[in-house]
Every structure is written in structure tokens, then in C-alpha cells.
Amino acid sequence: MVQIKRIYEERSDTDGRRILVDRLWPRGISKERAAIDLWMKDIAPSVELRRWFGHDPSRWEEFRARYRRELAEKENLLSTLREMERGGTVTLIYAAKDMDHNNAVVLKEAIETG
């Protein structure tokens, strides 16, 4: 099972493997508090795409399409995540304030549909 969670939420026993999927380390979070098992910055959207999107919900559909195209070039990383999921629960950790419009949402879709 793949789930997503903001890094600012408390760790839970149901999180399984916690994987940070942002390119930048979240502000104000220590490594201890984050309790991250793996930081996959290379699976995050490119710097250019992240800047273009700017977490603007009006750009969401285009962001999803562009990020999915980027993910198509990172099949090896997606395969790694799918393999981890077969071993148990994987929680994709992100820092964005918008819980519905962020890269972890798109990444979860890509993992589950691939």
C-alpha cells in the first residue's frame, strides 16, 4: 500500500517505510523528527517544473501531465518504489501545504498505475 503524508504530521506505526520525495529538505524539520528511511530527491519534479507550478492549483492538471512525463524518464526509481511497496506499506513524505495538489499525489498515482 502507498500512502502520502506531510512531513509536519507525526510519525505513525502505520507509516511503514517513510520516503521523502521532495528535492529540498523541509524547513524547520530535524532529521530526527523527520524519521525518514530514504530521501529520493531524484524522483521529485525538476527544479524548473517545481518553480513553474509554484503550488498554483490553476496549474495542477498541466503540472500532473508534465510531472508524469518526467517520471516516465525515471522508471528505475518508480520500480524501486513499487518493489518497496510489495514488501509492505510505503508512505511518501512531502512538505507542501496543499494536501491535494503536490508531487506526492502524482507520484502515488504513478506507482499504483504502473
MOPAC internal coordinates of N, CA, C and O (Angstrom, degrees):
PM7 1SCF
backbone

  N    0.0000 0     0.00 0     0.00 0    0    0    0
  C    1.4433 1     0.00 0     0.00 0    1    0    0
  C    1.5299 1   109.05 1     0.00 0    2    1    0
  O    1.2310 1   121.50 1   -40.45 1    3    2    1
  N    1.3276 1   114.74 1   139.55 1    3    2    1
  C    1.4563 1   120.87 1   176.38 1    5    3    2
  C    1.5215 1   107.69 1  -111.95 1    6    5    3
  O    1.2310 1   120.64 1   -48.97 1    7    6    5
  N    1.3142 1   116.38 1   131.03 1    7    6    5
  C    1.4614 1   121.15 1   174.50 1    9    7    6
  C    1.5217 1   108.02 1  -131.25 1   10    9    7
  O    1.2310 1   121.06 1   -15.27 1   11   10    9
  N    1.3179 1   115.59 1   164.73 1   11   10    9
  C    1.4623 1   120.31 1   178.16 1   13   11   10
  C    1.5234 1   109.39 1  -124.76 1   14   13   11
  O    1.2310 1   121.72 1   -26.95 1   15   14   13
  N    1.3447 1   114.32 1   153.05 1   15   14   13
  C    1.4618 1   118.91 1  -175.37 1   17   15   14
  C    1.5258 1   108.95 1  -158.53 1   18   17   15
  O    1.2310 1   121.11 1   -38.75 1   19   18   17
  N    1.3231 1   115.48 1   141.25 1   19   18   17
  C    1.4684 1   120.00 1   173.70 1   21   19   18
  C    1.5210 1   109.49 1   -70.80 1   22   21   19
  O    1.2310 1   121.09 1   -37.12 1   23   22   21
  N    1.3020 1   115.52 1   142.88 1   23   22   21
  C    1.4593 1   120.21 1  -179.00 1   25   23   22
  C    1.5247 1   111.90 1   -64.49 1   26   25   23
  O    1.2310 1   120.31 1   158.50 1   27   26   25
  N    1.3243 1   117.01 1   -21.50 1   27   26   25
  C    1.4602 1   121.36 1  -178.02 1   29   27   26
  C    1.5353 1   112.32 1   -81.17 1   30   29   27
  O    1.2310 1   120.26 1   172.64 1   31   30   29
  N    1.3343 1   117.10 1    -7.36 1   31   30   29
  C    1.4629 1   121.27 1   174.98 1   33   31   30
  C    1.5255 1   108.66 1   -82.94 1   34   33   31
  O    1.2310 1   120.73 1   -27.66 1   35   34   33
  N    1.3055 1   116.21 1   152.34 1   35   34   33
  C    1.4643 1   120.76 1  -179.67 1   37   35   34
  C    1.5210 1   111.14 1   -67.43 1   38   37   35
  O    1.2310 1   121.40 1   -33.61 1   39   38   37
  N    1.3040 1   114.93 1   146.39 1   39   38   37
  C    1.4581 1   121.09 1   174.06 1   41   39   38
  C    1.5218 1   108.74 1   -63.39 1   42   41   39
  O    1.2310 1   120.90 1   -32.49 1   43   42   41
  N    1.3254 1   115.88 1   147.51 1   43   42   41
  C    1.4613 1   121.52 1  -179.97 1   45   43   42
  C    1.5280 1   109.35 1  -130.78 1   46   45   43
  O    1.2310 1   120.73 1   -25.85 1   47   46   45
  N    1.3045 1   116.20 1   154.15 1   47   46   45
  C    1.4603 1   120.81 1   176.74 1   49   47   46
  C    1.5277 1   111.63 1   -63.46 1   50   49   47
  O    1.2310 1   120.34 1   158.70 1   51   50   49
  N    1.3261 1   116.96 1   -21.30 1   51   50   49
  C    1.4660 1   120.72 1  -178.80 1   53   51   50
  C    1.5273 1   113.28 1   -88.36 1   54   53   51
  O    1.2310 1   119.99 1  -178.31 1   55   54   53
  N    1.3363 1   117.63 1     1.69 1   55   54   53
  C    1.4666 1   120.74 1  -178.24 1   57   55   54
  C    1.5239 1   113.22 1   -69.11 1   58   57   55
  O    1.2310 1   119.67 1   149.98 1   59   58   57
  N    1.2887 1   118.24 1   -30.02 1   59   58   57
  C    1.4559 1   119.64 1  -174.14 1   61   59   58
  C    1.5178 1   109.54 1    66.30 1   62   61   59
  O    1.2310 1   120.36 1    41.19 1   63   62   61
  N    1.3370 1   116.91 1  -138.81 1   63   62   61
  C    1.4683 1   120.22 1   177.37 1   65   63   62
  C    1.5170 1   109.64 1   -76.71 1   66   65   63
  O    1.2310 1   120.47 1   -54.01 1   67   66   65
  N    1.3136 1   116.71 1   125.99 1   67   66   65
  C    1.4723 1   122.74 1  -179.06 1   69   67   66
  C    1.5218 1   108.58 1   -98.90 1   70   69   67
  O    1.2310 1   121.20 1   -61.66 1   71   70   69
  N    1.3419 1   115.30 1   118.34 1   71   70   69
  C    1.4553 1   120.63 1  -176.04 1   73   71   70
  C    1.5210 1   109.64 1  -122.34 1   74   73   71
  O    1.2310 1   121.25 1   -63.69 1   75   74   73
  N    1.3291 1   115.21 1   116.31 1   75   74   73
  C    1.4687 1   120.70 1   176.82 1   77   75   74
  C    1.5225 1   107.87 1   -75.87 1   78   77   75
  O    1.2310 1   120.61 1   -54.52 1   79   78   77
  N    1.3456 1   116.45 1   125.48 1   79   78   77
  C    1.4636 1   121.26 1  -175.68 1   81   79   78
  C    1.5235 1   112.31 1  -116.45 1   82   81   79
  O    1.2310 1   120.34 1  -155.60 1   83   82   81
  N    1.3050 1   116.96 1    24.40 1   83   82   81
  C    1.4669 1   122.82 1   175.08 1   85   83   82
  C    1.5214 1   109.12 1  -102.64 1   86   85   83
  O    1.2310 1   121.03 1   -29.72 1   87   86   85
  N    1.3199 1   115.63 1   150.28 1   87   86   85
  C    1.4609 1   120.93 1   179.02 1   89   87   86
  C    1.5305 1   111.35 1   -73.86 1   90   89   87
  O    1.2310 1   120.49 1   147.62 1   91   90   89
  N    1.3274 1   116.66 1   -32.38 1   91   90   89
  C    1.4654 1   121.72 1  -177.76 1   93   91   90
  C    1.5285 1   109.82 1  -107.31 1   94   93   91
  O    1.2310 1   120.74 1   -35.03 1   95   94   93
  N    1.3221 1   116.20 1   144.97 1   95   94   93
  C    1.4645 1   119.81 1   176.05 1   97   95   94
  C    1.5300 1   108.67 1   -69.06 1   98   97   95
  O    1.2310 1   119.66 1   -45.74 1   99   98   97
  N    1.3193 1   118.25 1   134.26 1   99   98   97
  C    1.4747 1   121.67 1  -177.98 1  101   99   98
  C    1.5272 1   112.55 1   -63.52 1  102  101   99
  O    1.2310 1   121.37 1   -39.94 1  103  102  101
  N    1.3065 1   114.98 1   140.06 1  103  102  101
  C    1.4727 1   121.22 1   179.83 1  105  103  102
  C    1.5220 1   111.77 1   -65.30 1  106  105  103
  O    1.2310 1   121.65 1   -39.87 1  107  106  105
  N    1.3208 1   114.45 1   140.13 1  107  106  105
  C    1.4481 1   120.80 1   172.22 1  109  107  106
  C    1.5179 1   115.29 1    73.36 1  110  109  107
  O    1.2310 1   119.77 1  -167.75 1  111  110  109
  N    1.3138 1   118.05 1    12.25 1  111  110  109
  C    1.4679 1   121.17 1  -178.63 1  113  111  110
  C    1.5261 1   109.11 1  -116.48 1  114  113  111
  O    1.2310 1   121.14 1   -57.14 1  115  114  113
  N    1.3132 1   115.43 1   122.86 1  115  114  113
  C    1.4640 1   119.20 1   176.39 1  117  115  114
  C    1.5316 1   108.63 1   -79.60 1  118  117  115
  O    1.2310 1   120.77 1   -19.99 1  119  118  117
  N    1.3104 1   116.13 1   160.01 1  119  118  117
  C    1.4629 1   120.10 1   177.76 1  121  119  118
  C    1.5214 1   110.75 1   -62.70 1  122  121  119
  O    1.2310 1   120.27 1   145.40 1  123  122  121
  N    1.3199 1   117.10 1   -34.60 1  123  122  121
  C    1.4585 1   120.45 1   179.05 1  125  123  122
  C    1.5269 1   110.83 1   -65.42 1  126  125  123
  O    1.2310 1   120.74 1   132.61 1  127  126  125
  N    1.3199 1   116.19 1   -47.39 1  127  126  125
  C    1.4683 1   119.76 1  -179.19 1  129  127  126
  C    1.5294 1   111.25 1   -66.30 1  130  129  127
  O    1.2310 1   120.49 1   144.27 1  131  130  129
  N    1.3155 1   116.67 1   -35.73 1  131  130  129
  C    1.4607 1   120.51 1  -178.23 1  133  131  130
  C    1.5287 1   111.66 1   -64.83 1  134  133  131
  O    1.2310 1   120.37 1   144.61 1  135  134  133
  N    1.3090 1   116.90 1   -35.39 1  135  134  133
  C    1.4640 1   122.22 1   179.94 1  137  135  134
  C    1.5274 1   111.50 1    49.83 1  138  137  135
  O    1.2310 1   121.24 1  -131.06 1  139  138  137
  N    1.3150 1   115.23 1    48.94 1  139  138  137
  C    1.4608 1   122.05 1  -178.21 1  141  139  138
  C    1.5257 1   109.50 1   -87.46 1  142  141  139
  O    1.2310 1   120.80 1   -43.97 1  143  142  141
  N    1.3234 1   116.08 1   136.03 1  143  142  141
  C    1.4587 1   120.81 1   175.61 1  145  143  142
  C    1.5249 1   111.59 1   -86.75 1  146  145  143
  O    1.2310 1   121.06 1   150.04 1  147  146  145
  N    1.3322 1   115.58 1   -29.96 1  147  146  145
  C    1.4622 1   120.60 1  -177.24 1  149  147  146
  C    1.5173 1   108.67 1  -155.54 1  150  149  147
  O    1.2310 1   120.98 1   -40.40 1  151  150  149
  N    1.3356 1   115.72 1   139.60 1  151  150  149
  C    1.4740 1   121.08 1   175.65 1  153  151  150
  C    1.5164 1   106.76 1  -112.45 1  154  153  151
  O    1.2310 1   120.34 1   -69.60 1  155  154  153
  N    1.3338 1   116.96 1   110.40 1  155  154  153
  C    1.4628 1   122.37 1  -179.12 1  157  155  154
  C    1.5276 1   109.51 1  -104.29 1  158  157  155
  O    1.2310 1   120.61 1  -108.33 1  159  158  157
  N    1.3288 1   116.44 1    71.67 1  159  158  157
  C    1.4648 1   118.66 1  -177.89 1  161  159  158
  C    1.5132 1   112.63 1   -66.07 1  162  161  159
  O    1.2310 1   120.19 1   152.61 1  163  162  161
  N    1.3341 1   117.24 1   -27.39 1  163  162  161
  C    1.4629 1   119.53 1  -177.25 1  165  163  162
  C    1.5220 1   113.54 1   -72.46 1  166  165  163
  O    1.2310 1   119.94 1   166.49 1  167  166  165
  N    1.3277 1   117.73 1   -13.51 1  167  166  165
  C    1.4639 1   119.74 1   177.27 1  169  167  166
  C    1.5305 1   111.34 1   -90.48 1  170  169  167
  O    1.2310 1   120.41 1   170.73 1  171  170  169
  N    1.3074 1   116.82 1    -9.27 1  171  170  169
  C    1.4701 1   121.88 1   178.50 1  173  171  170
  C    1.5300 1   109.93 1   -68.80 1  174  173  171
  O    1.2310 1   120.21 1   -19.76 1  175  174  173
  N    1.3295 1   117.21 1   160.24 1  175  174  173
  C    1.4685 1   119.50 1   175.69 1  177  175  174
  C    1.5289 1   110.44 1   -58.98 1  178  177  175
  O    1.2310 1   121.09 1   -28.07 1  179  178  177
  N    1.3123 1   115.52 1   151.93 1  179  178  177
  C    1.4619 1   120.37 1   177.80 1  181  179  178
  C    1.5313 1   109.36 1   -60.05 1  182  181  179
  O    1.2310 1   121.06 1   -21.54 1  183  182  181
  N    1.3052 1   115.58 1   158.46 1  183  182  181
  C    1.4696 1   120.79 1   178.48 1  185  183  182
  C    1.5230 1   109.55 1   -57.03 1  186  185  183
  O    1.2310 1   120.52 1   137.06 1  187  186  185
  N    1.3187 1   116.61 1   -42.94 1  187  186  185
  C    1.4687 1   120.82 1  -178.51 1  189  187  186
  C    1.5255 1   111.37 1   -62.40 1  190  189  187
  O    1.2310 1   120.46 1   135.04 1  191  190  189
  N    1.3294 1   116.74 1   -44.96 1  191  190  189
  C    1.4626 1   120.06 1  -179.60 1  193  191  190
  C    1.5231 1   110.95 1   -67.03 1  194  193  191
  O    1.2310 1   120.47 1   137.08 1  195  194  193
  N    1.3090 1   116.71 1   -42.92 1  195  194  193
  C    1.4669 1   120.84 1   178.86 1  197  195  194
  C    1.5221 1   110.61 1   -58.82 1  198  197  195
  O    1.2310 1   120.59 1   134.73 1  199  198  197
  N    1.3248 1   116.48 1   -45.27 1  199  198  197
  C    1.4789 1   119.85 1   179.62 1  201  199  198
  C    1.5195 1   111.29 1   -65.70 1  202  201  199
  O    1.2310 1   120.46 1   137.77 1  203  202  201
  N    1.3286 1   116.73 1   -42.23 1  203  202  201
  C    1.4604 1   120.34 1  -179.70 1  205  203  202
  C    1.5304 1   110.09 1   -60.79 1  206  205  203
  O    1.2310 1   120.38 1   133.93 1  207  206  205
  N    1.3259 1   116.88 1   -46.07 1  207  206  205
  C    1.4671 1   121.55 1  -177.78 1  209  207  206
  C    1.5207 1   111.19 1   -64.97 1  210  209  207
  O    1.2310 1   120.24 1   131.33 1  211  210  209
  N    1.3042 1   117.15 1   -48.67 1  211  210  209
  C    1.4631 1   120.88 1   178.37 1  213  211  210
  C    1.5163 1   113.70 1    54.74 1  214  213  211
  O    1.2310 1   119.56 1  -156.40 1  215  214  213
  N    1.3117 1   118.44 1    23.60 1  215  214  213
  C    1.4709 1   124.33 1  -178.70 1  217  215  214
  C    1.5253 1   112.22 1    56.48 1  218  217  215
  O    1.2310 1   121.18 1  -145.29 1  219  218  217
  N    1.3343 1   115.36 1    34.71 1  219  218  217
  C    1.4592 1   122.15 1   177.18 1  221  219  218
  C    1.5351 1   108.08 1   -89.65 1  222  221  219
  O    1.2310 1   119.56 1   -70.08 1  223  222  221
  N    1.3357 1   118.44 1   109.92 1  223  222  221
  C    1.4689 1   120.55 1  -177.50 1  225  223  222
  C    1.5320 1   113.82 1   -56.22 1  226  225  223
  O    1.2310 1   119.80 1   153.92 1  227  226  225
  N    1.3274 1   117.99 1   -26.08 1  227  226  225
  C    1.4688 1   119.36 1   178.89 1  229  227  226
  C    1.5323 1   111.45 1   -69.70 1  230  229  227
  O    1.2310 1   119.84 1   164.52 1  231  230  229
  N    1.3230 1   117.90 1   -15.48 1  231  230  229
  C    1.4616 1   122.00 1   177.93 1  233  231  230
  C    1.5351 1   112.27 1  -101.61 1  234  233  231
  O    1.2310 1   120.42 1  -173.44 1  235  234  233
  N    1.3210 1   116.81 1     6.56 1  235  234  233
  C    1.4601 1   121.96 1  -172.55 1  237  235  234
  C    1.5265 1   113.58 1   -56.76 1  238  237  235
  O    1.2310 1   119.96 1   127.24 1  239  238  237
  N    1.3191 1   117.68 1   -52.76 1  239  238  237
  C    1.4696 1   119.76 1  -176.07 1  241  239  238
  C    1.5321 1   110.94 1   -61.11 1  242  241  239
  O    1.2310 1   120.27 1   137.93 1  243  242  241
  N    1.3069 1   117.08 1   -42.07 1  243  242  241
  C    1.4718 1   120.28 1   178.53 1  245  243  242
  C    1.5317 1   110.37 1   -67.70 1  246  245  243
  O    1.2310 1   120.22 1   141.14 1  247  246  245
  N    1.3273 1   117.18 1   -38.86 1  247  246  245
  C    1.4642 1   120.57 1   176.53 1  249  247  246
  C    1.5250 1   110.16 1   -60.17 1  250  249  247
  O    1.2310 1   120.35 1   133.20 1  251  250  249
  N    1.3318 1   116.94 1   -46.80 1  251  250  249
  C    1.4699 1   120.91 1   179.28 1  253  251  250
  C    1.5169 1   111.13 1   -56.39 1  254  253  251
  O    1.2310 1   120.79 1   133.79 1  255  254  253
  N    1.3268 1   116.10 1   -46.21 1  255  254  253
  C    1.4674 1   120.27 1  -178.76 1  257  255  254
  C    1.5317 1   110.82 1   -64.01 1  258  257  255
  O    1.2310 1   120.51 1   134.57 1  259  258  257
  N    1.3171 1   116.63 1   -45.43 1  259  258  257
  C    1.4667 1   120.07 1  -179.04 1  261  259  258
  C    1.5277 1   111.66 1   -66.66 1  262  261  259
  O    1.2310 1   120.52 1   139.08 1  263  262  261
  N    1.3224 1   116.61 1   -40.92 1  263  262  261
  C    1.4632 1   119.73 1   179.96 1  265  263  262
  C    1.5272 1   110.41 1   -67.25 1  266  265  263
  O    1.2310 1   119.81 1   141.39 1  267  266  265
  N    1.3331 1   117.97 1   -38.61 1  267  266  265
  C    1.4695 1   120.46 1   176.94 1  269  267  266
  C    1.5306 1   110.40 1   -61.51 1  270  269  267
  O    1.2310 1   120.36 1   143.13 1  271  270  269
  N    1.3330 1   116.91 1   -36.87 1  271  270  269
  C    1.4771 1   119.52 1   176.34 1  273  271  270
  C    1.5215 1   110.70 1   -65.12 1  274  273  271
  O    1.2310 1   120.49 1   139.40 1  275  274  273
  N    1.3380 1   116.66 1   -40.60 1  275  274  273
  C    1.4621 1   119.50 1   176.47 1  277  275  274
  C    1.5316 1   110.69 1   -63.80 1  278  277  275
  O    1.2310 1   120.41 1   138.57 1  279  278  277
  N    1.3128 1   116.81 1   -41.43 1  279  278  277
  C    1.4670 1   120.49 1  -179.60 1  281  279  278
  C    1.5291 1   111.75 1   -64.51 1  282  281  279
  O    1.2310 1   120.04 1   150.05 1  283  282  281
  N    1.3238 1   117.53 1   -29.95 1  283  282  281
  C    1.4709 1   120.68 1   177.77 1  285  283  282
  C    1.5287 1   110.79 1   -61.24 1  286  285  283
  O    1.2310 1   120.76 1   154.32 1  287  286  285
  N    1.3272 1   116.15 1   -25.68 1  287  286  285
  C    1.4620 1   121.39 1   178.42 1  289  287  286
  C    1.5351 1   111.69 1   -86.57 1  290  289  287
  O    1.2310 1   120.20 1   176.95 1  291  290  289
  N    1.3174 1   117.23 1    -3.05 1  291  290  289
  C    1.4696 1   122.00 1  -176.48 1  293  291  290
  C    1.5289 1   110.40 1  -122.03 1  294  293  291
  O    1.2310 1   121.05 1  -140.69 1  295  294  293
  N    1.3091 1   115.60 1    39.31 1  295  294  293
  C    1.4626 1   120.42 1  -176.00 1  297  295  294
  C    1.5252 1   111.94 1   -58.51 1  298  297  295
  O    1.2310 1   120.20 1   146.82 1  299  298  297
  N    1.3291 1   117.23 1   -33.18 1  299  298  297
  C    1.4655 1   119.44 1   179.39 1  301  299  298
  C    1.5306 1   111.34 1   -63.18 1  302  301  299
  O    1.2310 1   120.05 1   141.65 1  303  302  301
  N    1.3276 1   117.50 1   -38.35 1  303  302  301
  C    1.4601 1   120.59 1   178.43 1  305  303  302
  C    1.5284 1   111.15 1   -71.66 1  306  305  303
  O    1.2310 1   120.63 1   140.67 1  307  306  305
  N    1.3271 1   116.39 1   -39.33 1  307  306  305
  C    1.4641 1   119.89 1   176.25 1  309  307  306
  C    1.5252 1   110.37 1   -62.59 1  310  309  307
  O    1.2310 1   120.37 1   139.77 1  311  310  309
  N    1.3201 1   116.90 1   -40.23 1  311  310  309
  C    1.4644 1   120.84 1   178.35 1  313  311  310
  C    1.5244 1   110.92 1   -61.95 1  314  313  311
  O    1.2310 1   120.64 1   140.82 1  315  314  313
  N    1.3289 1   116.38 1   -39.18 1  315  314  313
  C    1.4647 1   120.67 1   177.45 1  317  315  314
  C    1.5199 1   110.37 1   -60.82 1  318  317  315
  O    1.2310 1   120.37 1   135.19 1  319  318  317
  N    1.3279 1   116.89 1   -44.81 1  319  318  317
  C    1.4636 1   120.38 1   179.20 1  321  319  318
  C    1.5284 1   111.68 1   -65.59 1  322  321  319
  O    1.2310 1   120.31 1   140.17 1  323  322  321
  N    1.3188 1   117.00 1   -39.83 1  323  322  321
  C    1.4689 1   120.02 1   178.52 1  325  323  322
  C    1.5286 1   110.75 1   -64.07 1  326  325  323
  O    1.2310 1   120.91 1   141.07 1  327  326  325
  N    1.3167 1   115.87 1   -38.93 1  327  326  325
  C    1.4651 1   120.26 1   177.96 1  329  327  326
  C    1.5299 1   110.45 1   -64.24 1  330  329  327
  O    1.2310 1   120.40 1   137.78 1  331  330  329
  N    1.3309 1   116.85 1   -42.22 1  331  330  329
  C    1.4702 1   120.69 1   177.24 1  333  331  330
  C    1.5239 1   110.65 1   -61.22 1  334  333  331
  O    1.2310 1   120.91 1   139.94 1  335  334  333
  N    1.3356 1   115.87 1   -40.06 1  335  334  333
  C    1.4621 1   119.73 1  -179.40 1  337  335  334
  C    1.5323 1   110.83 1   -63.68 1  338  337  335
  O    1.2310 1   120.44 1   143.05 1  339  338  337
  N    1.3109 1   116.77 1   -36.95 1  339  338  337
  C    1.4677 1   119.60 1   178.22 1  341  339  338
  C    1.5317 1   110.98 1   -62.44 1  342  341  339
  O    1.2310 1   120.71 1   155.50 1  343  342  341
  N    1.3327 1   116.24 1   -24.50 1  343  342  341
  C    1.4574 1   120.87 1   179.39 1  345  343  342
  C    1.5197 1   113.99 1   -87.92 1  346  345  343
  O    1.2310 1   120.02 1   175.29 1  347  346  345
  N    1.3097 1   117.57 1    -4.71 1  347  346  345
  C    1.4630 1   120.83 1  -179.61 1  349  347  346
  C    1.5178 1   111.37 1   147.06 1  350  349  347
  O    1.2310 1   120.87 1     8.86 1  351  350  349
  N    1.3063 1   115.94 1  -171.14 1  351  350  349
  C    1.4616 1   121.96 1  -177.20 1  353  351  350
  C    1.5314 1   111.18 1   -67.04 1  354  353  351
  O    1.2310 1   121.66 1   -42.86 1  355  354  353
  N    1.3246 1   114.43 1   137.14 1  355  354  353
  C    1.4631 1   122.55 1   175.50 1  357  355  354
  C    1.5199 1   106.94 1  -122.36 1  358  357  355
  O    1.2310 1   120.44 1   -50.19 1  359  358  357
  N    1.3190 1   116.76 1   129.81 1  359  358  357
  C    1.4623 1   121.13 1   176.49 1  361  359  358
  C    1.5144 1   108.31 1  -113.73 1  362  361  359
  O    1.2310 1   121.08 1   -61.23 1  363  362  361
  N    1.3388 1   115.54 1   118.77 1  363  362  361
  C    1.4555 1   121.94 1   177.11 1  365  363  362
  C    1.5244 1   107.33 1   -83.15 1  366  365  363
  O    1.2310 1   120.81 1   -58.59 1  367  366  365
  N    1.3067 1   116.06 1   121.41 1  367  366  365
  C    1.4593 1   122.32 1  -176.01 1  369  367  366
  C    1.5259 1   109.22 1  -101.94 1  370  369  367
  O    1.2310 1   120.83 1   -46.30 1  371  370  369
  N    1.3261 1   116.01 1   133.70 1  371  370  369
  C    1.4635 1   122.18 1   179.76 1  373  371  370
  C    1.5247 1   109.10 1  -139.72 1  374  373  371
  O    1.2310 1   120.75 1   -13.02 1  375  374  373
  N    1.3335 1   116.17 1   166.98 1  375  374  373
  C    1.4629 1   120.05 1  -177.03 1  377  375  374
  C    1.5317 1   113.87 1  -110.61 1  378  377  375
  O    1.2310 1   119.39 1   164.32 1  379  378  377
  N    1.3013 1   118.78 1   -15.68 1  379  378  377
  C    1.4670 1   121.81 1  -174.75 1  381  379  378
  C    1.5302 1   111.83 1   -54.22 1  382  381  379
  O    1.2310 1   120.89 1   -33.07 1  383  382  381
  N    1.3282 1   115.91 1   146.93 1  383  382  381
  C    1.4621 1   121.17 1   178.59 1  385  383  382
  C    1.5298 1   111.78 1   -73.34 1  386  385  383
  O    1.2310 1   120.83 1   144.83 1  387  386  385
  N    1.3329 1   116.02 1   -35.17 1  387  386  385
  C    1.4602 1   121.54 1  -177.75 1  389  387  386
  C    1.5242 1   109.03 1   -79.77 1  390  389  387
  O    1.2310 1   120.79 1   -67.08 1  391  390  389
  N    1.3129 1   116.10 1   112.92 1  391  390  389
  C    1.4630 1   121.18 1  -175.00 1  393  391  390
  C    1.5248 1   113.12 1   -78.72 1  394  393  391
  O    1.2310 1   120.18 1   167.06 1  395  394  393
  N    1.3276 1   117.25 1   -12.94 1  395  394  393
  C    1.4674 1   121.29 1  -178.15 1  397  395  394
  C    1.5167 1   113.61 1  -104.42 1  398  397  395
  O    1.2310 1   120.42 1   158.47 1  399  398  397
  N    1.3331 1   116.80 1   -21.53 1  399  398  397
  C    1.4623 1   121.51 1  -175.51 1  401  399  398
  C    1.5188 1   109.91 1  -125.01 1  402  401  399
  O    1.2310 1   120.68 1  -100.89 1  403  402  401
  N    1.3325 1   116.30 1    79.11 1  403  402  401
  C    1.4611 1   120.38 1   179.25 1  405  403  402
  C    1.5205 1   109.65 1  -151.43 1  406  405  403
  O    1.2310 1   120.63 1   -13.41 1  407  406  405
  N    1.3118 1   116.40 1   166.59 1  407  406  405
  C    1.4583 1   120.94 1  -175.55 1  409  407  406
  C    1.5262 1   113.64 1   -62.44 1  410  409  407
  O    1.2310 1   119.45 1   149.14 1  411  410  409
  N    1.3232 1   118.65 1   -30.86 1  411  410  409
  C    1.4574 1   120.59 1  -179.39 1  413  411  410
  C    1.5288 1   111.38 1   -64.21 1  414  413  411
  O    1.2310 1   120.04 1   146.10 1  415  414  413
  N    1.3240 1   117.53 1   -33.90 1  415  414  413
  C    1.4649 1   121.74 1   177.49 1  417  415  414
  C    1.5280 1   109.54 1   -62.23 1  418  417  415
  O    1.2310 1   120.69 1   133.55 1  419  418  417
  N    1.3184 1   116.28 1   -46.45 1  419  418  417
  C    1.4677 1   121.05 1  -179.45 1  421  419  418
  C    1.5291 1   110.24 1   -67.27 1  422  421  419
  O    1.2310 1   120.69 1   137.55 1  423  422  421
  N    1.3007 1   116.29 1   -42.45 1  423  422  421
  C    1.4636 1   120.92 1  -179.91 1  425  423  422
  C    1.5241 1   111.27 1   -62.20 1  426  425  423
  O    1.2310 1   120.27 1   138.12 1  427  426  425
  N    1.3099 1   117.10 1   -41.88 1  427  426  425
  C    1.4746 1   120.82 1   177.63 1  429  427  426
  C    1.5196 1   109.93 1   -59.97 1  430  429  427
  O    1.2310 1   120.05 1   135.48 1  431  430  429
  N    1.3330 1   117.50 1   -44.52 1  431  430  429
  C    1.4623 1   121.86 1   177.15 1  433  431  430
  C    1.5277 1   110.60 1   -58.56 1  434  433  431
  O    1.2310 1   120.65 1   135.34 1  435  434  433
  N    1.3269 1   116.37 1   -44.66 1  435  434  433
  C    1.4629 1   120.77 1  -177.66 1  437  435  434
  C    1.5315 1   111.24 1   -64.81 1  438  437  435
  O    1.2310 1   120.14 1   140.95 1  439  438  437
  N    1.3039 1   117.33 1   -39.05 1  439  438  437
  C    1.4648 1   121.22 1   179.21 1  441  439  438
  C    1.5287 1   109.75 1   -66.05 1  442  441  439
  O    1.2310 1   120.54 1   135.42 1  443  442  441
  N    1.3184 1   116.58 1   -44.58 1  443  442  441
  C    1.4624 1   121.14 1  -174.66 1  445  443  442
  C    1.5135 1   113.28 1   -74.79 1  446  445  443
  O    1.2310 1   119.58 1   153.36 1  447  446  445
  N    1.3269 1   118.41 1   -26.64 1  447  446  445
  C    1.4650 1   120.32 1  -177.20 1  449  447  446
  C    1.5228 1   112.74 1   -96.01 1  450  449  447
  O    1.2310 1   120.62 1   172.80 1  451  450  449
  N    1.3375 1   116.41 1    -7.20 1  451  450  449
  C    1.4734 1   119.62 1  -177.11 1  453  451  450
  C    1.4219 1   111.80 1   -91.93 1  454  453  451
  O    1.2310 1   120.10 1   180.00 1  455  454  453

